[in-house]
Amino acid sequence: MNGRAALVTGGSRGIGAATALRLAREGADVALTYVNGKEAAEEVVRRIEALGRRGLALRADSADAHEAAGAVEQAAEAFGRLDVLVNNVGLGVLGPLEGFSLAEIDHALAVNVRGVLLASQAAAARLSDGGRIVTVGTCMAKRVPGPGGTVYATTKAALIGLTKALARELGGRGITANIVHPGPIDTDMNPADGPYASGQTASVALERFGTADEVASMVAYLAGPEATYITGAEFAVDGGHAA
């Protein structure tokens, strides 16, 4: 991916940080967005630069329509081009359906759906021909193992339709759009030794949490030169959650 430029939304930690670093190791210059984790984002940028690539941290709240699209414009301007958009930002909103207020539902939809759509719209205008859009979904978009996931699964399932539509809309330019569905992944938001870990581990065939690097490897493959004929597709990195 030498000479290519990427933007990873929500790239200050977890899957986003692992993806940003993996793309940099593959040779790309990488911008990433964050909301609250400025120091963590700057640390990821330092690690990108230590790999000999250009890095950029952009504060952008995907719940804000202007900021969701504006981050794409800023990244493209800073690097002089944009070849890859990784839609990784998202809220993990879980709980009983009756407990969600309208404001909470609207916020989840704004971040998990509208922000991704607006970033993809902005990227469509800036991506080079042959570019890539990779979206991070969830295993719960395909199989919800228990109660409490209605709002989250709804927002993430919408991204499947978005991905397939983008593949059709942008295919004439050689731009691909795919979605990756992680299963239980060991991150600070969902640690493998956390209070809800045992139930999640029991739900996967491999009987363990995955790592952020395991998800990042699939994202990097789809963003790279060997995936030119893959578009509109879903990829489970879930340890057999959907088996």
C-alpha positions in Angstrom: 0.0 0.0 0.0 3.0 2.3 -0.5 1.9 5.8 -1.6 -1.7 5.3 -0.5 -3.6 7.3 2.1 -6.2 6.0 4.5 -8.7 7.4 7.1 -9.7 5.2 10.0 -12.6 6.6 12.0 -12.5 5.9 15.7 -8.8 5.0 15.4 -7.5 6.0 18.9 -8.0 2.5 20.5 -9.1 -1.0 20.1 -9.9 -2.3 16.6 -9.4 1.2 15.1 -5.9 1.7 16.5 -4.9 -1.8 15.4 -6.2 -1.2 11.9 -4.4 2.2 11.6 -1.1 0.6 12.6 -1.6 -2.4 10.3 -2.3 -0.1 7.4 0.8 1.9 8.2 2.9 -1.3 8.4 1.6 -2.1 4.9 2.9 1.3 3.7 -0.1 3.7 3.9 -0.2 7.1 5.4 -3.0 7.1 7.9 -5.3 9.6 9.5 -7.6 8.7 12.4 -10.4 10.3 14.2 -11.2 10.5 17.9 -13.7 12.2 20.2 -12.3 12.1 23.7 -9.0 10.1 23.5 -6.7 12.8 22.3 -3.6 11.4 24.1 -4.3 7.9 22.9 -4.8 9.2 19.3 -1.6 11.1 19.4 0.2 8.0 20.6 -1.1 6.0 17.6 0.1 8.8 15.4 3.6 8.6 16.9 3.6 4.9 16.3 2.6 5.4 12.7 5.4 7.9 12.2 7.9 5.6 13.8 7.0 3.2 10.9 8.1 5.9 8.5 4.6 6.9 7.4 2.6 10.1 7.8 0.0 10.1 10.6 -2.7 12.5 11.5 -5.2 12.7 14.4 -8.4 14.5 13.8 -11.0 15.3 16.5 -14.4 14.5 14.9 -17.6 13.5 16.5 -19.5 11.2 14.1 -22.8 12.2 15.8 -22.2 15.7 14.2 -23.1 15.6 10.6 -20.6 18.2 9.6 -17.7 16.6 11.5 -18.5 13.1 10.2 -18.0 14.3 6.6 -15.4 17.0 7.5 -12.9 14.4 8.7 -12.8 12.9 5.3 -12.1 16.2 3.7 -9.4 17.1 6.2 -7.6 13.8 5.7 -7.8 14.1 1.9 -6.4 17.6 2.0 -3.6 16.7 4.4 -2.4 13.8 2.4 -3.3 15.2 -1.1 -5.3 12.1 -1.8 -7.6 9.4 -0.2 -7.5 5.8 -1.2 -9.1 4.0 1.8 -11.9 4.8 4.3 -12.3 2.5 7.2 -15.6 3.2 9.0 -14.8 1.9 12.4 -16.4 4.4 14.8 -19.4 3.1 16.6 -21.3 3.0 19.9 -21.9 -0.2 21.8 -25.4 0.5 23.0 -26.9 -2.5 24.9 -29.8 -2.8 27.4 -33.5 -3.5 27.6 -35.4 -2.0 24.8 -37.9 -0.2 27.1 -35.0 1.5 28.8 -33.9 3.6 25.8 -35.1 7.2 25.5 -35.8 8.7 22.1 -32.6 10.8 22.5 -30.5 7.8 23.1 -31.9 6.0 20.1 -31.4 9.1 17.9 -27.8 9.3 19.2 -27.0 5.7 18.4 -28.5 6.1 14.9 -26.5 9.3 14.4 -23.2 7.7 15.2 -23.6 4.2 14.0 -25.6 4.9 10.8 -25.8 8.5 9.7 -22.1 9.2 10.5 -21.0 6.2 8.5 -23.3 7.1 5.6 -22.0 10.8 5.6 -18.4 9.7 5.8 -18.9 7.3 2.9 -20.7 10.0 0.9 -17.8 12.4 1.4 -15.3 9.7 0.6 -17.1 8.8 -2.6 -16.2 12.2 -3.9 -12.6 12.1 -2.8 -11.5 8.4 -3.2 -9.2 7.6 -6.1 -10.5 5.1 -8.7 -9.8 1.7 -7.3 -10.3 3.0 -3.7 -11.7 1.0 -0.8 -14.4 1.5 1.8 -14.3 -1.1 4.6 -16.9 -0.8 7.4 -16.7 -2.5 10.8 -20.0 -4.0 11.7 -20.7 -6.7 14.4 -21.6 -10.3 14.7 -24.8 -9.2 16.2 -26.0 -7.9 12.9 -26.3 -11.5 11.8 -27.1 -13.4 15.0 -28.3 -11.9 18.3 -27.6 -14.4 21.1 -29.9 -12.9 23.7 -32.0 -9.9 24.8 -30.7 -6.3 25.1 -29.2 -5.9 21.7 -32.2 -4.5 19.7 -30.9 -0.9 19.3 -27.3 -1.9 18.6 -28.2 -4.7 16.2 -30.6 -2.4 14.3 -27.9 0.2 13.7 -25.3 -2.3 12.7 -27.6 -4.3 10.4 -28.3 -1.0 8.5 -24.6 -1.0 7.5 -25.0 -4.2 5.6 -27.5 -2.6 3.2 -25.3 0.5 3.0 -22.3 -1.6 2.1 -24.1 -3.5 -0.7 -25.5 -0.3 -2.1 -22.1 1.4 -2.1 -20.7 -1.5 -4.0 -23.2 -1.0 -6.7 -23.0 2.7 -6.8 -19.2 2.9 -6.9 -18.2 -0.3 -8.7 -17.9 1.5 -12.0 -14.9 3.3 -10.7 -13.3 0.1 -9.3 -14.1 1.2 -5.7 -15.0 -1.7 -3.5 -17.1 -1.6 -0.4 -17.1 -4.5 2.2 -18.1 -5.0 5.8 -16.3 -7.0 8.5 -18.3 -8.4 11.4 -16.1 -8.9 14.6 -17.2 -11.2 17.3 -16.2 -10.8 21.0 -12.9 -8.9 20.7 -10.6 -8.3 23.7 -10.5 -4.4 24.0 -10.7 -2.0 26.8 -14.4 -1.6 26.0 -15.1 -5.3 26.2 -12.2 -7.1 28.0 -11.7 -10.8 27.8 -11.6 -10.9 31.6 -14.6 -8.6 32.1 -17.9 -9.4 33.9 -19.7 -10.4 30.7 -16.9 -12.3 29.1 -17.9 -15.9 30.1 -21.2 -15.7 28.2 -19.5 -14.3 25.1 -16.8 -16.9 25.2 -19.4 -19.7 25.4 -21.1 -18.3 22.3 -18.2 -18.8 19.9 -16.9 -22.1 18.5 -13.2 -21.3 19.3 -14.1 -20.6 23.0 -12.0 -17.5 23.2 -12.1 -13.8 22.6 -10.5 -12.5 19.4 -7.8 -9.8 19.2 -8.0 -6.4 17.6 -5.1 -7.5 15.4 -7.1 -10.4 14.0 -9.8 -8.0 12.9 -7.3 -5.5 11.6 -5.7 -8.2 9.4 -9.0 -8.7 7.6 -9.6 -5.0 7.2 -6.1 -4.6 5.8 -6.6 -7.4 3.3 -9.8 -5.9 2.0 -8.1 -2.5 1.8 -5.1 -3.9 -0.1 -4.2 -4.9 -3.7 -5.3 -8.6 -3.5 -9.0 -7.8 -2.8 -9.7 -5.9 -6.1 -12.5 -8.3 -7.1 -14.3 -8.5 -3.7 -17.1 -6.0 -3.1 -20.5 -5.9 -1.5 -19.4 -8.8 0.8 -19.6 -9.6 4.5 -16.8 -11.2 6.4 -17.1 -12.7 9.9 -14.1 -12.5 12.2 -16.1 -13.9 15.0 -14.5 -17.2 16.2 -17.6 -19.1 14.9 -20.2 -16.9 16.6 -22.5 -17.3 13.6 -21.6 -21.0 12.9 
